Amino acid sequence: MTVDTGPGQLGAWLRRERERRSWTRAEMSRQLIKAAEENDDHTMPVVTDIIHNIHRWERGTVAPGERSRMYFCRAFGITPDRFGAPGTGAGVTCFEFKGPVTVSITIRDDGAQVSVSHPGPAAG
């Protein structure tokens, strides 16, 4: 069961959830494709077409279908009953950036914890 919200409310929720993760629409598209492929669904449109759909969904022009909702749930790491629910993930937001330096940020209602790790100088 999903939370009953109109396309406008659902669109605002989708955008908040995407932005909470610091994902662009292109990254959200890649995450939806990844979720589909993990479900043995190789019929998703290309990234540029999904970006267009995300834009329409977030504006509230139309609502995503059941298949897309399922993949949003997988990408967001939530159960289908939390899809579109106000307060989903409220209180905790996590980001992790990996590269030469790994930065993990956990933002809680009562403050933030930041962890930074650096591999040190390269041996050579």
Jmol script that loads the backbone (N, CA, C; Angstrom):
load data "model"
ATOM      1  N   MET A   1       0.843  -1.179   0.000  1.00  0.00           N
ATOM      2  CA  MET A   1       0.000   0.000   0.000  1.00  0.00           C
ATOM      3  C   MET A   1       0.887   1.239   0.000  1.00  0.00           C
ATOM      4  N   THR A   2       0.536   2.250  -0.769  1.00  0.00           N
ATOM      5  CA  THR A   2       1.281   3.495  -0.771  1.00  0.00           C
ATOM      6  C   THR A   2       0.415   4.577  -0.147  1.00  0.00           C
ATOM      7  N   VAL A   3       1.054   5.609   0.332  1.00  0.00           N
ATOM      8  CA  VAL A   3       0.337   6.724   0.930  1.00  0.00           C
ATOM      9  C   VAL A   3      -0.407   7.454  -0.165  1.00  0.00           C
ATOM     10  N   ASP A   4      -1.671   7.785   0.084  1.00  0.00           N
ATOM     11  CA  ASP A   4      -2.511   8.441  -0.907  1.00  0.00           C
ATOM     12  C   ASP A   4      -2.221   9.944  -0.916  1.00  0.00           C
ATOM     13  N   THR A   5      -1.495  10.396  -1.936  1.00  0.00           N
ATOM     14  CA  THR A   5      -1.219  11.814  -2.105  1.00  0.00           C
ATOM     15  C   THR A   5      -1.481  12.163  -3.554  1.00  0.00           C
ATOM     16  N   GLY A   6      -1.900  13.384  -3.805  1.00  0.00           N
ATOM     17  CA  GLY A   6      -2.105  13.839  -5.168  1.00  0.00           C
ATOM     18  C   GLY A   6      -0.777  14.009  -5.880  1.00  0.00           C
ATOM     19  N   PRO A   7      -0.799  14.144  -7.218  1.00  0.00           N
ATOM     20  CA  PRO A   7       0.446  14.282  -7.973  1.00  0.00           C
ATOM     21  C   PRO A   7       1.314  15.458  -7.500  1.00  0.00           C
ATOM     22  N   GLY A   8       0.704  16.579  -7.103  1.00  0.00           N
ATOM     23  CA  GLY A   8       1.467  17.735  -6.638  1.00  0.00           C
ATOM     24  C   GLY A   8       2.213  17.447  -5.346  1.00  0.00           C
ATOM     25  N   GLN A   9       1.508  16.862  -4.376  1.00  0.00           N
ATOM     26  CA  GLN A   9       2.151  16.513  -3.105  1.00  0.00           C
ATOM     27  C   GLN A   9       3.205  15.438  -3.310  1.00  0.00           C
ATOM     28  N   LEU A  10       2.881  14.467  -4.113  1.00  0.00           N
ATOM     29  CA  LEU A  10       3.827  13.388  -4.383  1.00  0.00           C
ATOM     30  C   LEU A  10       5.054  13.936  -5.104  1.00  0.00           C
ATOM     31  N   GLY A  11       4.839  14.840  -6.049  1.00  0.00           N
ATOM     32  CA  GLY A  11       5.952  15.444  -6.770  1.00  0.00           C
ATOM     33  C   GLY A  11       6.895  16.192  -5.847  1.00  0.00           C
ATOM     34  N   ALA A  12       6.328  16.943  -4.909  1.00  0.00           N
ATOM     35  CA  ALA A  12       7.155  17.677  -3.946  1.00  0.00           C
ATOM     36  C   ALA A  12       7.934  16.697  -3.077  1.00  0.00           C
ATOM     37  N   TRP A  13       7.289  15.608  -2.685  1.00  0.00           N
ATOM     38  CA  TRP A  13       7.962  14.590  -1.869  1.00  0.00           C
ATOM     39  C   TRP A  13       9.109  13.944  -2.654  1.00  0.00           C
ATOM     40  N   LEU A  14       8.848  13.590  -3.916  1.00  0.00           N
ATOM     41  CA  LEU A  14       9.898  12.978  -4.743  1.00  0.00           C
ATOM     42  C   LEU A  14      11.108  13.901  -4.869  1.00  0.00           C
ATOM     43  N   ARG A  15      10.842  15.168  -5.096  1.00  0.00           N
ATOM     44  CA  ARG A  15      11.948  16.120  -5.230  1.00  0.00           C
ATOM     45  C   ARG A  15      12.727  16.242  -3.925  1.00  0.00           C
ATOM     46  N   ARG A  16      12.007  16.352  -2.798  1.00  0.00           N
ATOM     47  CA  ARG A  16      12.684  16.445  -1.486  1.00  0.00           C
ATOM     48  C   ARG A  16      13.563  15.232  -1.239  1.00  0.00           C
ATOM     49  N   GLU A  17      13.016  14.057  -1.525  1.00  0.00           N
ATOM     50  CA  GLU A  17      13.789  12.833  -1.295  1.00  0.00           C
ATOM     51  C   GLU A  17      15.020  12.781  -2.192  1.00  0.00           C
ATOM     52  N   ARG A  18      14.890  13.177  -3.433  1.00  0.00           N
ATOM     53  CA  ARG A  18      16.030  13.194  -4.354  1.00  0.00           C
ATOM     54  C   ARG A  18      17.069  14.205  -3.887  1.00  0.00           C
ATOM     55  N   GLU A  19      16.620  15.396  -3.561  1.00  0.00           N
ATOM     56  CA  GLU A  19      17.548  16.445  -3.146  1.00  0.00           C
ATOM     57  C   GLU A  19      18.195  16.151  -1.795  1.00  0.00           C
ATOM     58  N   ARG A  20      17.474  15.449  -0.922  1.00  0.00           N
ATOM     59  CA  ARG A  20      18.037  15.059   0.373  1.00  0.00           C
ATOM     60  C   ARG A  20      19.290  14.209   0.187  1.00  0.00           C
ATOM     61  N   ARG A  21      19.334  13.498  -0.900  1.00  0.00           N
ATOM     62  CA  ARG A  21      20.465  12.627  -1.212  1.00  0.00           C
ATOM     63  C   ARG A  21      21.506  13.332  -2.094  1.00  0.00           C
ATOM     64  N   SER A  22      21.246  14.591  -2.387  1.00  0.00           N
ATOM     65  CA  SER A  22      22.111  15.388  -3.279  1.00  0.00           C
ATOM     66  C   SER A  22      22.235  14.754  -4.659  1.00  0.00           C
ATOM     67  N   TRP A  23      21.143  14.143  -5.128  1.00  0.00           N
ATOM     68  CA  TRP A  23      21.128  13.530  -6.450  1.00  0.00           C
ATOM     69  C   TRP A  23      20.552  14.513  -7.461  1.00  0.00           C
ATOM     70  N   THR A  24      21.198  14.607  -8.599  1.00  0.00           N
ATOM     71  CA  THR A  24      20.620  15.334  -9.721  1.00  0.00           C
ATOM     72  C   THR A  24      19.523  14.446 -10.320  1.00  0.00           C
ATOM     73  N   ARG A  25      18.773  15.000 -11.244  1.00  0.00           N
ATOM     74  CA  ARG A  25      17.778  14.157 -11.924  1.00  0.00           C
ATOM     75  C   ARG A  25      18.481  13.065 -12.725  1.00  0.00           C
ATOM     76  N   ALA A  26      19.659  13.367 -13.273  1.00  0.00           N
ATOM     77  CA  ALA A  26      20.410  12.346 -14.013  1.00  0.00           C
ATOM     78  C   ALA A  26      20.826  11.212 -13.082  1.00  0.00           C
ATOM     79  N   GLU A  27      21.296  11.551 -11.882  1.00  0.00           N
ATOM     80  CA  GLU A  27      21.685  10.502 -10.926  1.00  0.00           C
ATOM     81  C   GLU A  27      20.458   9.713 -10.472  1.00  0.00           C
ATOM     82  N   MET A  28      19.340  10.392 -10.261  1.00  0.00           N
ATOM     83  CA  MET A  28      18.108   9.682  -9.888  1.00  0.00           C
ATOM     84  C   MET A  28      17.733   8.716 -10.999  1.00  0.00           C
ATOM     85  N   SER A  29      17.877   9.135 -12.242  1.00  0.00           N
ATOM     86  CA  SER A  29      17.592   8.268 -13.388  1.00  0.00           C
ATOM     87  C   SER A  29      18.473   7.026 -13.358  1.00  0.00           C
ATOM     88  N   ARG A  30      19.768   7.231 -13.102  1.00  0.00           N
ATOM     89  CA  ARG A  30      20.688   6.091 -13.029  1.00  0.00           C
ATOM     90  C   ARG A  30      20.316   5.159 -11.883  1.00  0.00           C
ATOM     91  N   GLN A  31      19.893   5.719 -10.774  1.00  0.00           N
ATOM     92  CA  GLN A  31      19.487   4.896  -9.630  1.00  0.00           C
ATOM     93  C   GLN A  31      18.228   4.086  -9.953  1.00  0.00           C
ATOM     94  N   LEU A  32      17.295   4.677 -10.690  1.00  0.00           N
ATOM     95  CA  LEU A  32      16.083   3.949 -11.093  1.00  0.00           C
ATOM     96  C   LEU A  32      16.434   2.820 -12.055  1.00  0.00           C
ATOM     97  N   ILE A  33      17.342   3.085 -12.995  1.00  0.00           N
ATOM     98  CA  ILE A  33      17.778   2.042 -13.924  1.00  0.00           C
ATOM     99  C   ILE A  33      18.467   0.916 -13.162  1.00  0.00           C
ATOM    100  N   LYS A  34      19.317   1.263 -12.220  1.00  0.00           N
ATOM    101  CA  LYS A  34      20.008   0.263 -11.396  1.00  0.00           C
ATOM    102  C   LYS A  34      18.995  -0.587 -10.624  1.00  0.00           C
ATOM    103  N   ALA A  35      17.990   0.071 -10.031  1.00  0.00           N
ATOM    104  CA  ALA A  35      16.957  -0.664  -9.287  1.00  0.00           C
ATOM    105  C   ALA A  35      16.205  -1.614 -10.212  1.00  0.00           C
ATOM    106  N   ALA A  36      15.926  -1.168 -11.430  1.00  0.00           N
ATOM    107  CA  ALA A  36      15.228  -2.013 -12.405  1.00  0.00           C
ATOM    108  C   ALA A  36      16.084  -3.214 -12.772  1.00  0.00           C
ATOM    109  N   GLU A  37      17.362  -2.960 -13.053  1.00  0.00           N
ATOM    110  CA  GLU A  37      18.257  -4.053 -13.447  1.00  0.00           C
ATOM    111  C   GLU A  37      18.441  -5.057 -12.316  1.00  0.00           C
ATOM    112  N   GLU A  38      18.443  -4.579 -11.063  1.00  0.00           N
ATOM    113  CA  GLU A  38      18.522  -5.493  -9.921  1.00  0.00           C
ATOM    114  C   GLU A  38      17.272  -6.365  -9.820  1.00  0.00           C
ATOM    115  N   ASN A  39      16.205  -5.930 -10.488  1.00  0.00           N
ATOM    116  CA  ASN A  39      14.946  -6.672 -10.518  1.00  0.00           C
ATOM    117  C   ASN A  39      14.795  -7.425 -11.842  1.00  0.00           C
ATOM    118  N   ASP A  40      15.921  -7.599 -12.565  1.00  0.00           N
ATOM    119  CA  ASP A  40      15.943  -8.252 -13.878  1.00  0.00           C
ATOM    120  C   ASP A  40      15.033  -7.578 -14.902  1.00  0.00           C
ATOM    121  N   ASP A  41      14.830  -6.281 -14.747  1.00  0.00           N
ATOM    122  CA  ASP A  41      14.050  -5.503 -15.701  1.00  0.00           C
ATOM    123  C   ASP A  41      15.043  -4.679 -16.516  1.00  0.00           C
ATOM    124  N   HIS A  42      15.197  -5.032 -17.766  1.00  0.00           N
ATOM    125  CA  HIS A  42      16.134  -4.336 -18.639  1.00  0.00           C
ATOM    126  C   HIS A  42      15.383  -3.533 -19.704  1.00  0.00           C
ATOM    127  N   THR A  43      14.161  -3.125 -19.380  1.00  0.00           N
ATOM    128  CA  THR A  43      13.325  -2.414 -20.345  1.00  0.00           C
ATOM    129  C   THR A  43      13.150  -0.938 -20.002  1.00  0.00           C
ATOM    130  N   MET A  44      13.932  -0.427 -19.059  1.00  0.00           N
ATOM    131  CA  MET A  44      13.800   0.982 -18.686  1.00  0.00           C
ATOM    132  C   MET A  44      14.270   1.866 -19.842  1.00  0.00           C
ATOM    133  N   PRO A  45      13.658   3.043 -19.978  1.00  0.00           N
ATOM    134  CA  PRO A  45      14.112   3.977 -21.000  1.00  0.00           C
ATOM    135  C   PRO A  45      15.535   4.473 -20.693  1.00  0.00           C
ATOM    136  N   VAL A  46      16.117   5.209 -21.609  1.00  0.00           N
ATOM    137  CA  VAL A  46      17.453   5.766 -21.401  1.00  0.00           C
ATOM    138  C   VAL A  46      17.380   6.910 -20.387  1.00  0.00           C
ATOM    139  N   VAL A  47      18.535   7.269 -19.854  1.00  0.00           N
ATOM    140  CA  VAL A  47      18.622   8.285 -18.799  1.00  0.00           C
ATOM    141  C   VAL A  47      17.908   9.574 -19.182  1.00  0.00           C
ATOM    142  N   THR A  48      18.123  10.074 -20.392  1.00  0.00           N
ATOM    143  CA  THR A  48      17.516  11.352 -20.782  1.00  0.00           C
ATOM    144  C   THR A  48      15.990  11.304 -20.777  1.00  0.00           C
ATOM    145  N   ASP A  49      15.418  10.162 -21.154  1.00  0.00           N
ATOM    146  CA  ASP A  49      13.957  10.018 -21.119  1.00  0.00           C
ATOM    147  C   ASP A  49      13.451   9.963 -19.678  1.00  0.00           C
ATOM    148  N   ILE A  50      14.197   9.296 -18.810  1.00  0.00           N
ATOM    149  CA  ILE A  50      13.782   9.213 -17.406  1.00  0.00           C
ATOM    150  C   ILE A  50      13.893  10.583 -16.748  1.00  0.00           C
ATOM    151  N   ILE A  51      14.928  11.354 -17.111  1.00  0.00           N
ATOM    152  CA  ILE A  51      15.054  12.717 -16.580  1.00  0.00           C
ATOM    153  C   ILE A  51      13.802  13.519 -16.900  1.00  0.00           C
ATOM    154  N   HIS A  52      13.322  13.410 -18.123  1.00  0.00           N
ATOM    155  CA  HIS A  52      12.101  14.108 -18.533  1.00  0.00           C
ATOM    156  C   HIS A  52      10.918  13.658 -17.676  1.00  0.00           C
ATOM    157  N   ASN A  53      10.808  12.343 -17.445  1.00  0.00           N
ATOM    158  CA  ASN A  53       9.718  11.829 -16.608  1.00  0.00           C
ATOM    159  C   ASN A  53       9.831  12.338 -15.179  1.00  0.00           C
ATOM    160  N   ILE A  54      11.041  12.326 -14.625  1.00  0.00           N
ATOM    161  CA  ILE A  54      11.237  12.806 -13.249  1.00  0.00           C
ATOM    162  C   ILE A  54      10.795  14.270 -13.148  1.00  0.00           C
ATOM    163  N   HIS A  55      11.156  15.058 -14.140  1.00  0.00           N
ATOM    164  CA  HIS A  55      10.753  16.467 -14.150  1.00  0.00           C
ATOM    165  C   HIS A  55       9.229  16.585 -14.104  1.00  0.00           C
ATOM    166  N   ARG A  56       8.543  15.793 -14.910  1.00  0.00           N
ATOM    167  CA  ARG A  56       7.066  15.813 -14.936  1.00  0.00           C
ATOM    168  C   ARG A  56       6.485  15.321 -13.617  1.00  0.00           C
ATOM    169  N   TRP A  57       7.081  14.253 -13.046  1.00  0.00           N
ATOM    170  CA  TRP A  57       6.591  13.720 -11.768  1.00  0.00           C
ATOM    171  C   TRP A  57       6.777  14.738 -10.649  1.00  0.00           C
ATOM    172  N   GLU A  58       7.938  15.379 -10.626  1.00  0.00           N
ATOM    173  CA  GLU A  58       8.219  16.339  -9.560  1.00  0.00           C
ATOM    174  C   GLU A  58       7.361  17.598  -9.686  1.00  0.00           C
ATOM    175  N   ARG A  59       7.019  17.996 -10.879  1.00  0.00           N
ATOM    176  CA  ARG A  59       6.137  19.152 -11.078  1.00  0.00           C
ATOM    177  C   ARG A  59       4.688  18.807 -10.747  1.00  0.00           C
ATOM    178  N   GLY A  60       4.386  17.519 -10.673  1.00  0.00           N
ATOM    179  CA  GLY A  60       3.011  17.113 -10.390  1.00  0.00           C
ATOM    180  C   GLY A  60       2.144  17.045 -11.615  1.00  0.00           C
ATOM    181  N   THR A  61       2.763  17.087 -12.800  1.00  0.00           N
ATOM    182  CA  THR A  61       1.999  16.989 -14.045  1.00  0.00           C
ATOM    183  C   THR A  61       1.317  15.637 -14.128  1.00  0.00           C
ATOM    184  N   VAL A  62       2.058  14.604 -13.808  1.00  0.00           N
ATOM    185  CA  VAL A  62       1.545  13.230 -13.750  1.00  0.00           C
ATOM    186  C   VAL A  62       2.207  12.535 -12.577  1.00  0.00           C
ATOM    187  N   ALA A  63       1.643  11.424 -12.167  1.00  0.00           N
ATOM    188  CA  ALA A  63       2.236  10.626 -11.084  1.00  0.00           C
ATOM    189  C   ALA A  63       2.938   9.411 -11.695  1.00  0.00           C
ATOM    190  N   PRO A  64       4.007   8.947 -11.072  1.00  0.00           N
ATOM    191  CA  PRO A  64       4.676   7.749 -11.591  1.00  0.00           C
ATOM    192  C   PRO A  64       3.779   6.529 -11.455  1.00  0.00           C
ATOM    193  N   GLY A  65       3.929   5.596 -12.392  1.00  0.00           N
ATOM    194  CA  GLY A  65       3.174   4.349 -12.341  1.00  0.00           C
ATOM    195  C   GLY A  65       3.723   3.417 -11.270  1.00  0.00           C
ATOM    196  N   GLU A  66       3.061   2.298 -11.107  1.00  0.00           N
ATOM    197  CA  GLU A  66       3.457   1.346 -10.055  1.00  0.00           C
ATOM    198  C   GLU A  66       4.879   0.834 -10.231  1.00  0.00           C
ATOM    199  N   ARG A  67       5.283   0.549 -11.461  1.00  0.00           N
ATOM    200  CA  ARG A  67       6.636   0.043 -11.690  1.00  0.00           C
ATOM    201  C   ARG A  67       7.670   1.078 -11.265  1.00  0.00           C
ATOM    202  N   SER A  68       7.471   2.328 -11.655  1.00  0.00           N
ATOM    203  CA  SER A  68       8.403   3.389 -11.270  1.00  0.00           C
ATOM    204  C   SER A  68       8.404   3.604  -9.767  1.00  0.00           C
ATOM    205  N   ARG A  69       7.233   3.521  -9.148  1.00  0.00           N
ATOM    206  CA  ARG A  69       7.157   3.664  -7.687  1.00  0.00           C
ATOM    207  C   ARG A  69       7.980   2.586  -6.993  1.00  0.00           C
ATOM    208  N   MET A  70       7.895   1.368  -7.510  1.00  0.00           N
ATOM    209  CA  MET A  70       8.663   0.273  -6.931  1.00  0.00           C
ATOM    210  C   MET A  70      10.158   0.566  -7.028  1.00  0.00           C
ATOM    211  N   TYR A  71      10.598   1.103  -8.168  1.00  0.00           N
ATOM    212  CA  TYR A  71      12.019   1.386  -8.347  1.00  0.00           C
ATOM    213  C   TYR A  71      12.456   2.592  -7.532  1.00  0.00           C
ATOM    214  N   PHE A  72      11.576   3.566  -7.343  1.00  0.00           N
ATOM    215  CA  PHE A  72      11.894   4.670  -6.431  1.00  0.00           C
ATOM    216  C   PHE A  72      12.115   4.118  -5.018  1.00  0.00           C
ATOM    217  N   CYS A  73      11.258   3.204  -4.597  1.00  0.00           N
ATOM    218  CA  CYS A  73      11.401   2.608  -3.255  1.00  0.00           C
ATOM    219  C   CYS A  73      12.756   1.929  -3.113  1.00  0.00           C
ATOM    220  N   ARG A  74      13.138   1.151  -4.129  1.00  0.00           N
ATOM    221  CA  ARG A  74      14.443   0.479  -4.083  1.00  0.00           C
ATOM    222  C   ARG A  74      15.576   1.490  -4.035  1.00  0.00           C
ATOM    223  N   ALA A  75      15.494   2.511  -4.877  1.00  0.00           N
ATOM    224  CA  ALA A  75      16.550   3.519  -4.948  1.00  0.00           C
ATOM    225  C   ALA A  75      16.651   4.303  -3.640  1.00  0.00           C
ATOM    226  N   PHE A  76      15.509   4.623  -3.050  1.00  0.00           N
ATOM    227  CA  PHE A  76      15.499   5.389  -1.801  1.00  0.00           C
ATOM    228  C   PHE A  76      15.721   4.511  -0.568  1.00  0.00           C
ATOM    229  N   GLY A  77      15.642   3.195  -0.748  1.00  0.00           N
ATOM    230  CA  GLY A  77      15.830   2.292   0.382  1.00  0.00           C
ATOM    231  C   GLY A  77      14.670   2.318   1.363  1.00  0.00           C
ATOM    232  N   ILE A  78      13.458   2.423   0.833  1.00  0.00           N
ATOM    233  CA  ILE A  78      12.261   2.454   1.683  1.00  0.00           C
ATOM    234  C   ILE A  78      11.304   1.347   1.265  1.00  0.00           C
ATOM    235  N   THR A  79      10.378   1.023   2.143  1.00  0.00           N
ATOM    236  CA  THR A  79       9.346   0.038   1.823  1.00  0.00           C
ATOM    237  C   THR A  79       8.213   0.738   1.061  1.00  0.00           C
ATOM    238  N   PRO A  80       7.478  -0.008   0.241  1.00  0.00           N
ATOM    239  CA  PRO A  80       6.404   0.608  -0.553  1.00  0.00           C
ATOM    240  C   PRO A  80       5.368   1.361   0.292  1.00  0.00           C
ATOM    241  N   ASP A  81       5.128   0.937   1.511  1.00  0.00           N
ATOM    242  CA  ASP A  81       4.138   1.633   2.334  1.00  0.00           C
ATOM    243  C   ASP A  81       4.622   3.013   2.785  1.00  0.00           C
ATOM    244  N   ARG A  82       5.914   3.301   2.640  1.00  0.00           N
ATOM    245  CA  ARG A  82       6.462   4.617   2.999  1.00  0.00           C
ATOM    246  C   ARG A  82       6.590   5.539   1.788  1.00  0.00           C
ATOM    247  N   PHE A  83       6.274   5.035   0.599  1.00  0.00           N
ATOM    248  CA  PHE A  83       6.390   5.844  -0.620  1.00  0.00           C
ATOM    249  C   PHE A  83       5.419   7.018  -0.552  1.00  0.00           C
ATOM    250  N   GLY A  84       5.965   8.223  -0.600  1.00  0.00           N
ATOM    251  CA  GLY A  84       5.144   9.436  -0.563  1.00  0.00           C
ATOM    252  C   GLY A  84       4.723   9.860   0.819  1.00  0.00           C
ATOM    253  N   ALA A  85       5.140   9.121   1.838  1.00  0.00           N
ATOM    254  CA  ALA A  85       4.714   9.425   3.202  1.00  0.00           C
ATOM    255  C   ALA A  85       5.448  10.640   3.752  1.00  0.00           C
ATOM    256  N   PRO A  86       4.703  11.564   4.343  1.00  0.00           N
ATOM    257  CA  PRO A  86       5.367  12.691   4.987  1.00  0.00           C
ATOM    258  C   PRO A  86       6.269  12.173   6.108  1.00  0.00           C
ATOM    259  N   GLY A  87       7.425  12.757   6.215  1.00  0.00           N
ATOM    260  CA  GLY A  87       8.328  12.367   7.300  1.00  0.00           C
ATOM    261  C   GLY A  87       9.156  11.140   7.000  1.00  0.00           C
ATOM    262  N   THR A  88       9.063  10.589   5.790  1.00  0.00           N
ATOM    263  CA  THR A  88       9.881   9.438   5.448  1.00  0.00           C
ATOM    264  C   THR A  88      11.339   9.826   5.585  1.00  0.00           C
ATOM    265  N   GLY A  89      12.048   9.093   6.403  1.00  0.00           N
ATOM    266  CA  GLY A  89      13.456   9.370   6.596  1.00  0.00           C
ATOM    267  C   GLY A  89      13.717  10.620   7.410  1.00  0.00           C
ATOM    268  N   ALA A  90      12.677  11.203   7.996  1.00  0.00           N
ATOM    269  CA  ALA A  90      12.867  12.432   8.759  1.00  0.00           C
ATOM    270  C   ALA A  90      13.783  12.171   9.931  1.00  0.00           C
ATOM    271  N   GLY A  91      14.588  13.149  10.212  1.00  0.00           N
ATOM    272  CA  GLY A  91      15.454  13.043  11.375  1.00  0.00           C
ATOM    273  C   GLY A  91      16.858  12.610  11.042  1.00  0.00           C
ATOM    274  N   VAL A  92      17.037  11.825   9.990  1.00  0.00           N
ATOM    275  CA  VAL A  92      18.376  11.354   9.648  1.00  0.00           C
ATOM    276  C   VAL A  92      18.570  11.435   8.137  1.00  0.00           C
ATOM    277  N   THR A  93      19.639  12.084   7.753  1.00  0.00           N
ATOM    278  CA  THR A  93      20.027  12.155   6.353  1.00  0.00           C
ATOM    279  C   THR A  93      21.480  11.737   6.270  1.00  0.00           C
ATOM    280  N   CYS A  94      21.796  10.850   5.364  1.00  0.00           N
ATOM    281  CA  CYS A  94      23.169  10.356   5.246  1.00  0.00           C
ATOM    282  C   CYS A  94      23.696  10.605   3.841  1.00  0.00           C
ATOM    283  N   PHE A  95      24.935  11.044   3.786  1.00  0.00           N
ATOM    284  CA  PHE A  95      25.634  11.237   2.520  1.00  0.00           C
ATOM    285  C   PHE A  95      27.001  10.596   2.653  1.00  0.00           C
ATOM    286  N   GLU A  96      27.498  10.025   1.580  1.00  0.00           N
ATOM    287  CA  GLU A  96      28.872   9.539   1.578  1.00  0.00           C
ATOM    288  C   GLU A  96      29.468   9.831   0.216  1.00  0.00           C
ATOM    289  N   PHE A  97      30.617  10.476   0.222  1.00  0.00           N
ATOM    290  CA  PHE A  97      31.327  10.834  -0.995  1.00  0.00           C
ATOM    291  C   PHE A  97      32.661  10.106  -0.963  1.00  0.00           C
ATOM    292  N   LYS A  98      32.946   9.326  -1.985  1.00  0.00           N
ATOM    293  CA  LYS A  98      34.183   8.562  -2.031  1.00  0.00           C
ATOM    294  C   LYS A  98      35.062   9.069  -3.159  1.00  0.00           C
ATOM    295  N   GLY A  99      36.319   9.120  -2.896  1.00  0.00           N
ATOM    296  CA  GLY A  99      37.321   9.561  -3.856  1.00  0.00           C
ATOM    297  C   GLY A  99      38.648   9.514  -3.150  1.00  0.00           C
ATOM    298  N   PRO A 100      39.539  10.452  -3.454  1.00  0.00           N
ATOM    299  CA  PRO A 100      40.811  10.493  -2.741  1.00  0.00           C
ATOM    300  C   PRO A 100      40.578  10.673  -1.233  1.00  0.00           C
ATOM    301  N   VAL A 101      39.487  11.336  -0.902  1.00  0.00           N
ATOM    302  CA  VAL A 101      39.084  11.515   0.489  1.00  0.00           C
ATOM    303  C   VAL A 101      37.657  11.014   0.590  1.00  0.00           C
ATOM    304  N   THR A 102      37.361  10.218   1.617  1.00  0.00           N
ATOM    305  CA  THR A 102      35.998   9.767   1.839  1.00  0.00           C
ATOM    306  C   THR A 102      35.376  10.632   2.921  1.00  0.00           C
ATOM    307  N   VAL A 103      34.237  11.205   2.608  1.00  0.00           N
ATOM    308  CA  VAL A 103      33.527  12.043   3.565  1.00  0.00           C
ATOM    309  C   VAL A 103      32.166  11.418   3.807  1.00  0.00           C
ATOM    310  N   SER A 104      31.866  11.125   5.053  1.00  0.00           N
ATOM    311  CA  SER A 104      30.550  10.617   5.433  1.00  0.00           C
ATOM    312  C   SER A 104      29.905  11.648   6.339  1.00  0.00           C
ATOM    313  N   ILE A 105      28.695  12.029   6.015  1.00  0.00           N
ATOM    314  CA  ILE A 105      27.986  13.018   6.811  1.00  0.00           C
ATOM    315  C   ILE A 105      26.649  12.423   7.230  1.00  0.00           C
ATOM    316  N   THR A 106      26.373  12.450   8.504  1.00  0.00           N
ATOM    317  CA  THR A 106      25.070  12.052   9.017  1.00  0.00           C
ATOM    318  C   THR A 106      24.462  13.271   9.680  1.00  0.00           C
ATOM    319  N   ILE A 107      23.340  13.710   9.165  1.00  0.00           N
ATOM    320  CA  ILE A 107      22.673  14.876   9.721  1.00  0.00           C
ATOM    321  C   ILE A 107      21.456  14.383  10.490  1.00  0.00           C
ATOM    322  N   ARG A 108      21.402  14.736  11.739  1.00  0.00           N
ATOM    323  CA  ARG A 108      20.288  14.351  12.603  1.00  0.00           C
ATOM    324  C   ARG A 108      19.551  15.603  13.055  1.00  0.00           C
ATOM    325  N   ASP A 109      18.346  15.424  13.554  1.00  0.00           N
ATOM    326  CA  ASP A 109      17.589  16.561  14.054  1.00  0.00           C
ATOM    327  C   ASP A 109      18.361  17.306  15.136  1.00  0.00           C
ATOM    328  N   ASP A 110      19.198  16.579  15.895  1.00  0.00           N
ATOM    329  CA  ASP A 110      19.914  17.194  17.009  1.00  0.00           C
ATOM    330  C   ASP A 110      21.353  17.569  16.685  1.00  0.00           C
ATOM    331  N   GLY A 111      21.746  17.566  15.419  1.00  0.00           N
ATOM    332  CA  GLY A 111      23.102  17.962  15.057  1.00  0.00           C
ATOM    333  C   GLY A 111      23.645  17.124  13.924  1.00  0.00           C
ATOM    334  N   ALA A 112      24.929  17.272  13.641  1.00  0.00           N
ATOM    335  CA  ALA A 112      25.540  16.535  12.534  1.00  0.00           C
ATOM    336  C   ALA A 112      26.818  15.867  12.989  1.00  0.00           C
ATOM    337  N   GLN A 113      27.088  14.722  12.417  1.00  0.00           N
ATOM    338  CA  GLN A 113      28.334  14.015  12.658  1.00  0.00           C
ATOM    339  C   GLN A 113      29.038  13.912  11.314  1.00  0.00           C
ATOM    340  N   VAL A 114      30.287  14.275  11.282  1.00  0.00           N
ATOM    341  CA  VAL A 114      31.054  14.232  10.042  1.00  0.00           C
ATOM    342  C   VAL A 114      32.270  13.356  10.247  1.00  0.00           C
ATOM    343  N   SER A 115      32.521  12.470   9.311  1.00  0.00           N
ATOM    344  CA  SER A 115      33.692  11.598   9.356  1.00  0.00           C
ATOM    345  C   SER A 115      34.457  11.793   8.061  1.00  0.00           C
ATOM    346  N   VAL A 116      35.751  12.079   8.163  1.00  0.00           N
ATOM    347  CA  VAL A 116      36.573  12.257   6.983  1.00  0.00           C
ATOM    348  C   VAL A 116      37.759  11.297   7.111  1.00  0.00           C
ATOM    349  N   SER A 117      37.994  10.532   6.060  1.00  0.00           N
ATOM    350  CA  SER A 117      39.171   9.660   6.079  1.00  0.00           C
ATOM    351  C   SER A 117      39.991   9.907   4.826  1.00  0.00           C
ATOM    352  N   HIS A 118      41.280   9.853   4.967  1.00  0.00           N
ATOM    353  CA  HIS A 118      42.200  10.094   3.870  1.00  0.00           C
ATOM    354  C   HIS A 118      43.184   8.958   3.857  1.00  0.00           C
ATOM    355  N   PRO A 119      43.468   8.362   2.695  1.00  0.00           N
ATOM    356  CA  PRO A 119      44.351   7.207   2.655  1.00  0.00           C
ATOM    357  C   PRO A 119      45.811   7.524   2.982  1.00  0.00           C
ATOM    358  N   GLY A 120      46.188   8.781   3.040  1.00  0.00           N
ATOM    359  CA  GLY A 120      47.575   9.139   3.313  1.00  0.00           C
ATOM    360  C   GLY A 120      48.365   9.243   2.017  1.00  0.00           C
ATOM    361  N   PRO A 121      49.630   9.627   2.134  1.00  0.00           N
ATOM    362  CA  PRO A 121      50.427   9.775   0.926  1.00  0.00           C
ATOM    363  C   PRO A 121      50.677   8.450   0.233  1.00  0.00           C
ATOM    364  N   ALA A 122      50.723   8.495  -1.077  1.00  0.00           N
ATOM    365  CA  ALA A 122      50.964   7.276  -1.865  1.00  0.00           C
ATOM    366  C   ALA A 122      52.402   6.825  -1.657  1.00  0.00           C
ATOM    367  N   ALA A 123      52.563   5.512  -1.558  1.00  0.00           N
ATOM    368  CA  ALA A 123      53.906   4.962  -1.413  1.00  0.00           C
ATOM    369  C   ALA A 123      54.604   5.057  -2.763  1.00  0.00           C
ATOM    370  N   GLY A 124      55.872   5.383  -2.732  1.00  0.00           N
ATOM    371  CA  GLY A 124      56.474   5.429  -4.035  1.00  0.00           C
ATOM    372  C   GLY A 124      57.841   5.839  -4.011  1.00  0.00           C
TER     373      GLY A 124
END
end "model"
wireframe off; spacefill off
backbone 0.3
color backbone group
